[in-house]
Amino acid sequence: MRDLLVAGFILAALPTCFRRPFIGLLVFTLLAYMRLQDLTWGWARFERWSFYVAIVTIAGFVFGSGQRRFMLPDLRCWIMLALVVLVGMSLVTSRFFVAGDLSSFIEYCKIIGVALFTTGVVKNREYLRILVYVVALSFGFFGVKNGIAFILSGFSMEIIQGPGGMLSDRNDFSLALCMGMPLLLHLGLSEKRQILRRGLLISIPLMVLTIVSCHSRGAFLAMGAMAMAIAWRSKNRFAGFALVALCGAAAWMAAPSSYKDRISSISEYETEGSARGRIEAWKVAGNMIVSKPLLGVGFNKFQQEYPSYDPKRGVEADGNPKAEGTRVAHNSYLQIWAECGTPAFMLYLLLIVLTFRDLAIVRREAARRYHSSWILSYANMFEAGMVAFVVGATFLNRAQFDLFYHYVAIVVVFGKVARDAMAEEPERASSTAERGSLVLARPTGFGGPRIQDGFTRTAPTSGFGRRPAPGGL
């Protein structure tokens, strides 16, 4: 029955995906993050639904009427294209290049393609808001589902594997939940409808329980950094940090002993097996970087090249052959540096830096204009999600993480939409200045009433981490 429902939903959506590429992007995003196909048990589970949706959407984009652009002419978009070129060069010049390696490179190209396509079809605030809802609710679904299961198990369940796709590894799954949590918090705090507002906010502690059940130390650090970023941007920082500390202490006391033991092992990195293995992998990555600084050892060739760059490989302390296998980089930055070279690594860092910089510039301009605005709320939301990734990526091998590139693309769109809104503000403000009224935005088209574009500097404060602005997002 599930197979028929999922197949019917996707097939029924294909004509709309052709007519409206933005709807195609939403369906593709739903399949990527909510993994509808993995909720089935039969034939629908193994169909290439994302491929079908992508083909139909691109066909509609190419042959549809009207002026359309594939991507915004933003520096970060060009950086992502440059990364594709450098990653491809590193793969072709690697020692162990075979034709079968092209499939992994094509997957990386798809990831970048979806990110760039997002900047082209998400054209306004309404589209941006709907996309944020789809991403947030996709992760919220798994957070609620697994959080309830964790409670019913008496806090003893341990998630061994994620739902599938890019989320199949539990470390990746928990990192994605950490990046999705600020989106749900933003939607919950700014939602006007009480039922939906409560549902969104209730899902957050359940997501925390799901992350706990993954027993991921990297996600624990990412979640802590994300919470600190939210507290830092709150109206009252002292109260924000105090609330985070209180919730953290309560959660730690309620956490199962197995999770506490797992997290406590972070301080025992010199003796704990998994942590020690990470340090050894980082040393091997350093040897690769020194040996091949320009194009690296090749895209996805870290494990294959591992024995050649491990000075301890082959013998134990007693001189006997070493039985231990190869390792992954366990660090996204060292992974892309060792595999793809210094230029790719620098572009990767630049992509992150420019994203944070853009958020800071937009937030500063919005803060100068308003006490409260959807722009401030969005900027803080995206910043917290990026902080979660930057910290989590330090301990995870996810240089090709789909959600990261999609996040960057969404921030690119947000920057343009926010600047357009602020550019229009003086004209709208002048027409209402004599009445002293609030500036109103166009109807959102997604959930009803007109919403406030922002308060002038004389209005009371609210926003992300503060009292919600009236009227929703």
Helices and strands as residue ranges (DSSP letters): H 2-19, H 21-33, G 36-39, G 43-46, H 49-63, H 75-92, G 99-101, H 102-121, H 125-152, G 165-167, H 170-190, H 194-214, H 217-232, H 237-254, H 257-264, G 265-268, H 273-291, H 302-309, H 332-340, H 342-369, H 374-392, H 402-432, E 439-440, E 452-454
